[in-house]
């Protein structure tokens, strides 16, 4: 029994001695081993490539990790006492600043672990003829390497995450400050603004505002909003990556780069192709050029959003400033009681909030926009011209005044009803 224990102790000591000697031998070739690993990492993981400075940081990180691992192994130190080398931490932080995926960093550590073990497993049989000792040394070296990579990778990933969060927060502050400066029409250097925003200002832009009607305030909600912007960009043939700037968890501002010939957007195309998620609302400006246009199209989208918000459930999922009547309706948003009073005085009982009055209003508005042609209205609304005439007569009767009486305000009031909905209508019970 004692002899067996003694033999086991002797085997364990020989295994540990073999591992220490192999680590010392590889350490004697540290520069050669680390350089070969550095070159292989840069070739095998594309995300780790970069300019000379980033490659030098990768080299320093690789060499310091190999040196620390070999020192740990040669002197039989506890892995729990190991701290990630400063060069490795600095490299992780620089990757975070550049937006390199954390997956690439973790792959590098696993790749390095495998290659160092390859070197060790080649060296062990050269130094140890006893297969039991050699096998045990390989297992021990594997366990140490695994524990080392697990501990150090955890530390550098923490450094990466902290730096990424700090970097993004700082970058977002710079972007937000620059955006506010640009939108307030302050004097700004275009090159500096483009660098801060990561967006070209010299072309044409379509201002977009997206929001979650349910008031969602989560990362998932923001992803839905950004996805909606991408779909709008695809549906209008956007020519570059949109600029998306979250305002909070449920509202986002965006700009879509447009073709230089774009002067308007086809809302029907957006509604048929964009497939906006349920609960997500979109407001659009009109395509505008240059930095001045960047501002103008945004404020148009803001006014279109105000119209959509006031209309609430009666508004479409997509509201654009270019649609007939939205511009006029946006002028009324600031004083809803005055708008309601105007609508009631001009339309009378035709301002009732019921389906019958809504049909009559829509037909009358179409009649005015089509120059009083029954036939043109019939084609547009897909109804017979006699039905058009019947509705117009009915609308005149309900209003109590002929079409030509105060025609400008009549059309203005009808547009207000279309775009602002119940907020400017009166109760159907007041209708005669």
NUTORVO-102185 format. One record per residue (C-alpha): residue number from 0; x, y, z. Coordinates in nm, 3 decimals. Each point is the difference from the previous one (the first is absolute). Example, Ala and Ser with C-alpha at 12.3 -4.5 7.8 and 13.67 -1.06 7.14 Angstrom:
BEGIN
@nr->0&east->1.230&north->-0.450&up->0.780
@nr->1&east->0.137&north->0.344&up->-0.066
//
This chain:
BEGIN
@nr->0&east->0.000&north->0.000&up->0.000
@nr->1&east->0.276&north->0.241&up->0.098
@nr->2&east->0.204&north->-0.106&up->-0.299
@nr->3&east->-0.290&north->0.077&up->-0.235
@nr->4&east->-0.045&north->0.346&up->0.153
@nr->5&east->0.371&north->0.062&up->-0.029
@nr->6&east->-0.005&north->-0.101&up->-0.362
@nr->7&east->-0.293&north->0.234&up->-0.070
@nr->8&east->0.176&north->0.289&up->0.173
@nr->9&east->0.313&north->-0.069&up->-0.200
@nr->10&east->-0.199&north->-0.007&up->-0.326
@nr->11&east->-0.173&north->0.329&up->0.082
@nr->12&east->0.333&north->0.164&up->0.083
@nr->13&east->0.155&north->-0.123&up->-0.325
@nr->14&east->-0.300&north->0.131&up->-0.194
@nr->15&east->0.024&north->0.342&up->0.169
@nr->16&east->0.375&north->0.011&up->-0.061
@nr->17&east->-0.051&north->-0.083&up->-0.366
@nr->18&east->-0.255&north->0.280&up->-0.037
@nr->19&east->0.234&north->0.249&up->0.168
@nr->20&east->0.289&north->-0.098&up->-0.223
@nr->21&east->-0.209&north->0.017&up->-0.317
@nr->22&east->-0.122&north->0.347&up->0.100
@nr->23&east->0.363&north->0.106&up->0.063
@nr->24&east->0.105&north->-0.133&up->-0.341
@nr->25&east->-0.282&north->0.176&up->-0.188
@nr->26&east->0.073&north->0.315&up->0.201
@nr->27&east->0.351&north->-0.006&up->-0.139
@nr->28&east->-0.158&north->0.042&up->-0.344
@nr->29&east->-0.257&north->0.256&up->0.119
@nr->30&east->0.049&north->0.259&up->-0.274
@nr->31&east->-0.001&north->-0.261&up->-0.275
@nr->32&east->-0.308&north->-0.179&up->0.137
@nr->33&east->-0.197&north->0.321&up->0.067
@nr->34&east->0.085&north->0.146&up->-0.342
@nr->35&east->-0.120&north->-0.311&up->-0.181
@nr->36&east->-0.323&north->0.001&up->0.201
@nr->37&east->-0.051&north->0.373&up->-0.062
@nr->38&east->0.032&north->-0.041&up->-0.376
@nr->39&east->-0.235&north->-0.297&up->-0.004
@nr->40&east->-0.261&north->0.184&up->0.205
@nr->41&east->0.008&north->0.299&up->-0.237
@nr->42&east->-0.037&north->-0.229&up->-0.303
@nr->43&east->-0.268&north->-0.229&up->0.144
@nr->44&east->-0.233&north->0.257&up->0.163
@nr->45&east->-0.070&north->0.288&up->-0.246
@nr->46&east->-0.162&north->0.219&up->0.268
@nr->47&east->0.334&north->0.022&up->0.181
@nr->48&east->0.177&north->0.158&up->-0.294
@nr->49&east->0.047&north->0.373&up->-0.016
@nr->50&east->0.253&north->0.277&up->-0.032
@nr->51&east->0.362&north->-0.042&up->0.124
@nr->52&east->-0.092&north->0.130&up->0.346
@nr->53&east->-0.277&north->-0.255&up->0.057
@nr->54&east->0.223&north->-0.280&up->-0.131
@nr->55&east->0.276&north->0.106&up->0.239
@nr->56&east->-0.249&north->-0.009&up->0.287
@nr->57&east->-0.101&north->-0.352&up->-0.108
@nr->58&east->0.369&north->-0.103&up->-0.002
@nr->59&east->0.057&north->0.145&up->0.348
@nr->60&east->-0.317&north->-0.165&up->0.132
@nr->61&east->0.096&north->-0.337&up->-0.148
@nr->62&east->0.354&north->0.006&up->0.136
@nr->63&east->-0.103&north->0.114&up->0.347
@nr->64&east->-0.265&north->-0.273&up->0.021
@nr->65&east->0.243&north->-0.271&up->-0.111
@nr->66&east->0.264&north->0.128&up->0.242
@nr->67&east->-0.246&north->0.015&up->0.292
@nr->68&east->-0.134&north->-0.349&up->-0.072
@nr->69&east->0.349&north->-0.150&up->-0.022
@nr->70&east->0.110&north->0.178&up->0.319
@nr->71&east->-0.308&north->-0.132&up->0.179
@nr->72&east->0.066&north->-0.352&up->-0.122
@nr->73&east->0.375&north->-0.001&up->0.060
@nr->74&east->-0.037&north->0.111&up->0.362
@nr->75&east->-0.318&north->-0.201&up->0.080
@nr->76&east->-0.191&north->0.315&up->0.099
@nr->77&east->-0.372&north->0.006&up->0.074
@nr->78&east->-0.212&north->0.109&up->-0.295
@nr->79&east->-0.231&north->0.187&up->0.238
@nr->80&east->0.289&north->0.241&up->0.074
@nr->81&east->0.044&north->0.094&up->-0.365
@nr->82&east->-0.094&north->0.348&up->-0.126
@nr->83&east->-0.043&north->0.068&up->-0.369
@nr->84&east->0.316&north->0.159&up->-0.145
@nr->85&east->-0.022&north->0.377&up->-0.046
@nr->86&east->0.069&north->-0.034&up->-0.373
@nr->87&east->-0.289&north->-0.245&up->-0.036
@nr->88&east->-0.237&north->0.235&up->0.180
@nr->89&east->0.115&north->0.296&up->-0.213
@nr->90&east->-0.056&north->-0.200&up->-0.319
@nr->91&east->-0.353&north->-0.100&up->0.109
@nr->92&east->-0.082&north->0.364&up->0.076
@nr->93&east->0.124&north->0.113&up->-0.341
@nr->94&east->-0.215&north->-0.266&up->-0.171
@nr->95&east->-0.297&north->0.129&up->0.197
@nr->96&east->0.064&north->0.353&up->-0.123
@nr->97&east->0.010&north->-0.121&up->-0.359
@nr->98&east->-0.318&north->-0.205&up->0.032
@nr->99&east->0.173&north->-0.333&up->-0.067
@nr->100&east->-0.224&north->-0.288&up->0.103
@nr->101&east->0.065&north->-0.155&up->0.340
@nr->102&east->-0.035&north->-0.335&up->-0.178
@nr->103&east->0.327&north->0.068&up->-0.185
@nr->104&east->0.178&north->0.063&up->0.330
@nr->105&east->-0.125&north->-0.321&up->0.163
@nr->106&east->0.090&north->-0.195&up->-0.316
@nr->107&east->0.352&north->0.137&up->0.026
@nr->108&east->0.040&north->-0.139&up->0.353
@nr->109&east->-0.131&north->-0.343&up->-0.095
@nr->110&east->0.217&north->-0.001&up->-0.310
@nr->111&east->0.306&north->0.096&up->0.205
@nr->112&east->-0.077&north->-0.270&up->0.256
@nr->113&east->-0.013&north->-0.264&up->-0.272
@nr->114&east->0.324&north->0.112&up->-0.165
@nr->115&east->0.202&north->0.020&up->0.325
@nr->116&east->-0.120&north->-0.347&up->0.091
@nr->117&east->0.109&north->-0.121&up->-0.345
@nr->118&east->0.348&north->0.132&up->0.074
@nr->119&east->0.001&north->-0.155&up->0.348
@nr->120&east->-0.132&north->-0.336&up->-0.121
@nr->121&east->0.278&north->-0.009&up->-0.257
@nr->122&east->0.263&north->0.079&up->0.263
@nr->123&east->-0.118&north->-0.239&up->0.273
@nr->124&east->0.086&north->-0.329&up->-0.183
@nr->125&east->0.343&north->0.143&up->-0.082
@nr->126&east->0.078&north->0.041&up->0.369
@nr->127&east->-0.185&north->-0.292&up->0.154
@nr->128&east->0.025&north->-0.363&up->-0.117
@nr->129&east->-0.233&north->-0.146&up->0.262
@nr->130&east->-0.347&north->-0.004&up->-0.165
@nr->131&east->-0.178&north->0.027&up->0.336
@nr->132&east->0.191&north->0.313&up->0.092
@nr->133&east->-0.036&north->0.148&up->-0.348
@nr->134&east->-0.375&north->-0.064&up->-0.004
@nr->135&east->-0.039&north->0.149&up->0.347
@nr->136&east->0.205&north->0.304&up->-0.097
@nr->137&east->-0.221&north->0.060&up->-0.302
@nr->138&east->-0.314&north->-0.020&up->0.212
@nr->139&east->0.145&north->0.233&up->0.263
@nr->140&east->0.116&north->0.248&up->-0.264
@nr->141&east->-0.347&north->-0.010&up->-0.157
@nr->142&east->-0.169&north->0.065&up->0.335
@nr->143&east->0.230&north->0.292&up->0.082
@nr->144&east->-0.048&north->0.155&up->-0.345
@nr->145&east->-0.377&north->-0.036&up->0.023
@nr->146&east->-0.012&north->0.159&up->0.345
@nr->147&east->0.234&north->0.281&up->-0.106
@nr->148&east->-0.202&north->0.089&up->-0.309
@nr->149&east->-0.328&north->-0.019&up->0.190
@nr->150&east->0.126&north->0.239&up->0.270
@nr->151&east->0.185&north->0.248&up->-0.221
@nr->152&east->-0.267&north->0.005&up->-0.271
@nr->153&east->-0.260&north->0.082&up->0.264
@nr->154&east->0.211&north->0.297&up->0.115
@nr->155&east->0.069&north->0.138&up->-0.348
@nr->156&east->-0.366&north->-0.039&up->-0.097
@nr->157&east->-0.096&north->0.203&up->0.308
@nr->158&east->0.252&north->0.265&up->-0.108
@nr->159&east->-0.140&north->-0.011&up->-0.355
@nr->160&east->-0.361&north->0.042&up->0.119
@nr->161&east->0.085&north->0.287&up->0.234
@nr->162&east->0.199&north->0.182&up->-0.268
@nr->163&east->-0.268&north->-0.062&up->-0.263
@nr->164&east->-0.268&north->0.145&up->0.225
@nr->165&east->0.216&north->0.301&up->0.085
@nr->166&east->0.101&north->0.054&up->-0.362
@nr->167&east->-0.357&north->-0.024&up->-0.131
@nr->168&east->-0.129&north->0.235&up->0.268
@nr->169&east->0.268&north->0.253&up->-0.088
@nr->170&east->-0.059&north->-0.041&up->-0.374
@nr->171&east->-0.376&north->0.035&up->0.047
@nr->172&east->0.050&north->0.321&up->0.199
@nr->173&east->0.212&north->0.138&up->-0.283
@nr->174&east->-0.260&north->-0.103&up->-0.258
@nr->175&east->-0.288&north->0.142&up->0.201
@nr->176&east->0.182&north->0.329&up->0.051
@nr->177&east->0.086&north->0.026&up->-0.368
@nr->178&east->-0.355&north->-0.090&up->-0.105
@nr->179&east->-0.149&north->0.266&up->0.229
@nr->180&east->0.244&north->0.257&up->-0.139
@nr->181&east->-0.085&north->-0.097&up->-0.358
@nr->182&east->-0.377&north->0.003&up->0.052
@nr->183&east->0.013&north->0.337&up->0.174
@nr->184&east->0.154&north->0.148&up->-0.315
@nr->185&east->0.317&north->0.098&up->0.182
@nr->186&east->0.321&north->0.055&up->-0.192
@nr->187&east->0.162&north->-0.341&up->-0.030
@nr->188&east->0.284&north->-0.144&up->-0.206
@nr->189&east->-0.152&north->-0.256&up->-0.235
@nr->190&east->0.302&north->-0.230&up->0.009
@nr->191&east->-0.003&north->0.001&up->0.382
@nr->192&east->-0.375&north->-0.066&up->0.004
@nr->193&east->0.032&north->-0.290&up->-0.245
@nr->194&east->0.284&north->-0.151&up->0.204
@nr->195&east->-0.198&north->0.024&up->0.325
@nr->196&east->-0.325&north->-0.135&up->-0.145
@nr->197&east->0.152&north->-0.258&up->-0.234
@nr->198&east->-0.235&north->0.129&up->-0.271
@nr->199&east->0.049&north->0.199&up->-0.322
@nr->200&east->-0.177&north->0.337&up->-0.006
@nr->201&east->0.075&north->0.099&up->-0.360
@nr->202&east->-0.273&north->-0.207&up->-0.169
@nr->203&east->-0.379&north->-0.015&up->0.034
@nr->204&east->-0.169&north->-0.120&up->0.317
@nr->205&east->-0.343&north->-0.119&up->0.107
@nr->206&east->-0.082&north->0.084&up->0.361
@nr->207&east->-0.176&north->-0.279&up->0.192
@nr->208&east->-0.148&north->-0.024&up->0.346
@nr->209&east->-0.102&north->-0.340&up->0.134
@nr->210&east->-0.173&north->-0.070&up->0.328
@nr->211&east->-0.166&north->-0.280&up->0.188
@nr->212&east->-0.366&north->0.089&up->0.042
@nr->213&east->-0.019&north->-0.223&up->0.307
@nr->214&east->0.282&north->0.194&up->0.165
@nr->215&east->0.235&north->-0.298&up->0.022
@nr->216&east->0.328&north->0.091&up->0.168
@nr->217&east->0.233&north->-0.294&up->-0.059
@nr->218&east->0.298&north->-0.095&up->-0.214
@nr->219&east->-0.235&north->-0.223&up->-0.199
@nr->220&east->-0.228&north->0.297&up->-0.069
@nr->221&east->0.295&north->0.202&up->-0.133
@nr->222&east->0.101&north->-0.287&up->-0.226
@nr->223&east->-0.354&north->-0.005&up->-0.140
@nr->224&east->0.021&north->0.373&up->-0.070
@nr->225&east->0.340&north->-0.030&up->-0.169
@nr->226&east->-0.132&north->-0.292&up->-0.204
@nr->227&east->-0.295&north->0.216&up->-0.113
@nr->228&east->0.242&north->0.267&up->-0.122
@nr->229&east->0.192&north->-0.262&up->-0.198
@nr->230&east->-0.321&north->-0.123&up->-0.163
@nr->231&east->-0.101&north->0.353&up->-0.096
@nr->232&east->0.349&north->0.052&up->-0.147
@nr->233&east->-0.032&north->-0.318&up->-0.205
@nr->234&east->-0.348&north->0.092&up->-0.124
@nr->235&east->0.110&north->0.344&up->-0.128
@nr->236&east->0.331&north->-0.120&up->-0.144
@nr->237&east->0.226&north->0.163&up->0.257
@nr->238&east->0.362&north->0.017&up->-0.115
@nr->239&east->0.187&north->-0.044&up->0.325
@nr->240&east->-0.014&north->-0.090&up->0.367
@nr->241&east->-0.260&north->0.210&up->0.185
@nr->242&east->0.103&north->0.208&up->0.299
@nr->243&east->-0.207&north->-0.115&up->0.300
@nr->244&east->0.001&north->0.202&up->0.322
@nr->245&east->-0.215&north->-0.135&up->0.290
@nr->246&east->-0.164&north->0.275&up->0.205
@nr->247&east->-0.117&north->-0.237&up->0.271
@nr->248&east->-0.117&north->-0.361&up->0.020
@nr->249&east->-0.304&north->0.058&up->-0.222
@nr->250&east->0.091&north->0.281&up->-0.243
@nr->251&east->0.270&north->0.022&up->-0.264
@nr->252&east->0.108&north->0.265&up->-0.249
@nr->253&east->0.153&north->-0.109&up->-0.328
@nr->254&east->0.126&north->0.125&up->-0.335
@nr->255&east->0.006&north->-0.210&up->-0.316
@nr->256&east->0.244&north->0.089&up->-0.281
@nr->257&east->-0.198&north->0.040&up->-0.325
@nr->258&east->0.086&north->0.007&up->-0.369
@nr->259&east->0.089&north->0.348&up->-0.124
@nr->260&east->-0.309&north->0.002&up->-0.224
@nr->261&east->-0.241&north->-0.080&up->0.285
@nr->262&east->-0.248&north->0.282&up->0.057
@nr->263&east->-0.284&north->-0.191&up->0.162
@nr->264&east->-0.082&north->-0.341&up->0.142
@nr->265&east->-0.278&north->-0.234&up->-0.099
@nr->266&east->-0.192&north->-0.066&up->0.321
@nr->267&east->-0.204&north->-0.281&up->-0.159
@nr->268&east->0.329&north->-0.172&up->-0.085
@nr->269&east->0.114&north->0.029&up->0.360
@nr->270&east->-0.329&north->-0.129&up->0.136
@nr->271&east->0.001&north->-0.298&up->-0.235
@nr->272&east->0.368&north->-0.094&up->0.036
@nr->273&east->0.129&north->0.122&up->0.335
@nr->274&east->-0.226&north->-0.231&up->0.207
@nr->275&east->0.016&north->0.210&up->0.314
@nr->276&east->-0.032&north->-0.202&up->0.322
@nr->277&east->-0.327&north->0.032&up->0.189
@nr->278&east->0.016&north->0.289&up->0.244
@nr->279&east->0.286&north->0.175&up->-0.179
@nr->280&east->-0.079&north->0.337&up->-0.159
@nr->281&east->0.200&north->0.189&up->-0.261
@nr->282&east->0.008&north->0.369&up->-0.094
@nr->283&east->0.194&north->0.125&up->-0.303
@nr->284&east->0.123&north->0.333&up->-0.128
@nr->285&east->0.077&north->0.061&up->-0.368
@nr->286&east->0.338&north->-0.065&up->-0.170
@nr->287&east->0.228&north->0.300&up->0.048
@nr->288&east->0.360&north->0.073&up->-0.101
@nr->289&east->0.311&north->0.095&up->0.197
@nr->290&east->0.036&north->0.085&up->0.369
@nr->291&east->-0.286&north->0.251&up->-0.024
@nr->292&east->-0.219&north->-0.272&up->-0.148
@nr->293&east->0.107&north->-0.234&up->0.281
@nr->294&east->-0.161&north->0.247&up->0.242
@nr->295&east->-0.306&north->0.081&up->-0.212
@nr->296&east->-0.106&north->-0.358&up->-0.067
@nr->297&east->0.034&north->-0.078&up->0.372
@nr->298&east->-0.225&north->0.285&up->0.111
@nr->299&east->-0.252&north->-0.102&up->-0.267
@nr->300&east->-0.002&north->-0.349&up->0.149
@nr->301&east->-0.048&north->0.152&up->0.346
@nr->302&east->-0.308&north->0.188&up->-0.123
@nr->303&east->-0.134&north->-0.310&up->-0.174
@nr->304&east->0.043&north->-0.192&up->0.326
@nr->305&east->-0.194&north->0.268&up->0.188
@nr->306&east->-0.288&north->-0.043&up->-0.245
@nr->307&east->0.009&north->-0.380&up->0.037
@nr->308&east->0.010&north->0.021&up->0.380
@nr->309&east->-0.300&north->0.233&up->0.012
@nr->310&east->-0.196&north->-0.222&up->-0.237
@nr->311&east->0.085&north->-0.297&up->0.226
@nr->312&east->-0.172&north->-0.322&up->-0.107
@nr->313&east->-0.151&north->0.158&up->-0.312
@nr->314&east->0.348&north->0.066&up->-0.147
@nr->315&east->0.174&north->-0.238&up->-0.239
@nr->316&east->0.314&north->-0.185&up->0.104
@nr->317&east->0.199&north->0.226&up->-0.236
@nr->318&east->-0.057&north->0.377&up->-0.017
@nr->319&east->0.204&north->0.214&up->-0.235
@nr->320&east->0.027&north->0.378&up->-0.016
@nr->321&east->-0.029&north->-0.020&up->-0.380
@nr->322&east->-0.355&north->-0.135&up->0.004
@nr->323&east->-0.264&north->0.261&up->-0.093
@nr->324&east->-0.135&north->0.163&up->0.312
@nr->325&east->0.263&north->-0.110&up->0.252
@nr->326&east->0.189&north->0.328&up->-0.029
@nr->327&east->-0.321&north->0.194&up->0.056
@nr->328&east->-0.111&north->-0.227&up->0.284
@nr->329&east->0.334&north->0.046&up->0.173
@nr->330&east->-0.076&north->0.371&up->0.031
@nr->331&east->-0.306&north->-0.083&up->0.210
@nr->332&east->0.170&north->-0.239&up->0.242
@nr->333&east->0.119&north->0.280&up->0.226
@nr->334&east->-0.353&north->0.123&up->0.077
@nr->335&east->-0.248&north->-0.286&up->-0.009
@nr->336&east->-0.294&north->0.191&up->0.159
@nr->337&east->0.032&north->0.267&up->-0.270
@nr->338&east->0.021&north->-0.269&up->-0.268
@nr->339&east->-0.311&north->-0.172&up->0.136
@nr->340&east->-0.187&north->0.330&up->0.008
@nr->341&east->0.099&north->0.075&up->-0.360
@nr->342&east->-0.108&north->-0.346&up->-0.119
@nr->343&east->-0.337&north->0.025&up->0.174
@nr->344&east->-0.074&north->0.351&up->-0.129
@nr->345&east->0.089&north->-0.091&up->-0.359
@nr->346&east->-0.151&north->-0.350&up->-0.020
@nr->347&east->-0.292&north->0.020&up->0.240
@nr->348&east->-0.154&north->-0.343&up->0.051
@nr->349&east->0.237&north->-0.142&up->-0.262
@nr->350&east->0.264&north->0.011&up->0.278
@nr->351&east->-0.181&north->-0.279&up->0.186
@nr->352&east->0.219&north->-0.286&up->0.121
@nr->353&east->-0.186&north->-0.285&up->-0.168
@nr->354&east->0.050&north->-0.226&up->-0.304
@nr->355&east->-0.269&north->0.159&up->-0.217
@nr->356&east->0.144&north->0.349&up->0.037
@nr->357&east->0.351&north->-0.139&up->-0.058
@nr->358&east->-0.103&north->-0.147&up->-0.338
@nr->359&east->-0.165&north->0.327&up->-0.102
@nr->360&east->0.307&north->0.202&up->0.106
@nr->361&east->0.239&north->-0.223&up->-0.191
@nr->362&east->-0.213&north->0.013&up->-0.315
@nr->363&east->-0.035&north->0.379&up->0.024
@nr->364&east->0.375&north->0.047&up->0.049
@nr->365&east->0.070&north->-0.219&up->-0.303
@nr->366&east->-0.261&north->0.197&up->-0.199
@nr->367&east->0.178&north->0.329&up->0.080
@nr->368&east->0.347&north->-0.137&up->-0.080
@nr->369&east->-0.124&north->-0.141&up->-0.334
@nr->370&east->-0.140&north->0.335&up->-0.113
@nr->371&east->-0.366&north->-0.090&up->0.053
@nr->372&east->-0.001&north->-0.297&up->-0.243
@nr->373&east->-0.247&north->-0.271&up->0.100
@nr->374&east->0.162&north->-0.238&up->-0.247
@nr->375&east->0.354&north->0.056&up->0.131
@nr->376&east->-0.114&north->-0.054&up->0.358
@nr->377&east->-0.179&north->-0.317&up->-0.103
@nr->378&east->0.316&north->-0.140&up->-0.157
@nr->379&east->0.210&north->0.090&up->0.302
@nr->380&east->-0.242&north->-0.141&up->0.259
@nr->381&east->-0.118&north->-0.290&up->-0.219
@nr->382&east->-0.365&north->0.099&up->0.017
@nr->383&east->-0.259&north->0.104&up->-0.262
@nr->384&east->-0.021&north->0.370&up->-0.087
@nr->385&east->-0.365&north->0.000&up->0.108
@nr->386&east->0.112&north->-0.122&up->0.343
@nr->387&east->0.250&north->0.287&up->0.009
@nr->388&east->-0.275&north->0.252&up->-0.082
@nr->389&east->-0.226&north->-0.149&up->0.265
@nr->390&east->0.272&north->0.029&up->0.264
@nr->391&east->0.091&north->0.358&up->-0.095
@nr->392&east->-0.364&north->0.104&up->0.016
@nr->393&east->-0.028&north->-0.168&up->0.337
@nr->394&east->0.317&north->0.169&up->0.129
@nr->395&east->-0.132&north->0.341&up->-0.108
@nr->396&east->-0.330&north->-0.070&up->0.174
@nr->397&east->0.168&north->-0.112&up->0.324
@nr->398&east->0.235&north->0.296&up->-0.003
@nr->399&east->-0.283&north->0.236&up->-0.082
@nr->400&east->0.210&north->0.205&up->-0.243
@nr->401&east->0.091&north->-0.037&up->-0.370
@nr->402&east->0.342&north->-0.128&up->-0.107
@nr->403&east->0.118&north->0.339&up->-0.125
@nr->404&east->-0.082&north->0.172&up->0.329
@nr->405&east->0.335&north->0.071&up->0.172
@nr->406&east->0.170&north->-0.258&up->-0.220
@nr->407&east->0.357&north->0.058&up->0.125
@nr->408&east->-0.092&north->-0.056&up->0.364
@nr->409&east->-0.224&north->-0.290&up->-0.102
@nr->410&east->0.293&north->-0.188&up->-0.152
@nr->411&east->0.223&north->0.097&up->0.293
@nr->412&east->-0.257&north->-0.133&up->0.250
@nr->413&east->-0.043&north->-0.324&up->-0.195
@nr->414&east->0.377&north->-0.053&up->-0.002
@nr->415&east->0.008&north->0.061&up->0.375
@nr->416&east->-0.268&north->-0.267&up->0.047
@nr->417&east->0.188&north->-0.250&up->-0.215
@nr->418&east->0.334&north->0.040&up->0.176
@nr->419&east->-0.090&north->0.094&up->0.357
@nr->420&east->-0.300&north->-0.228&up->0.039
@nr->421&east->-0.217&north->0.001&up->0.313
@nr->422&east->0.208&north->0.272&up->0.164
@nr->423&east->-0.171&north->0.263&up->-0.218
@nr->424&east->-0.338&north->-0.170&up->-0.049
@nr->425&east->-0.318&north->0.046&up->0.199
@nr->426&east->-0.227&north->-0.264&up->0.152
@nr->427&east->-0.236&north->-0.163&up->-0.248
@nr->428&east->-0.284&north->0.067&up->0.246
@nr->429&east->0.012&north->0.368&up->-0.089
@nr->430&east->-0.087&north->-0.077&up->-0.357
@nr->431&east->-0.348&north->0.103&up->-0.119
//
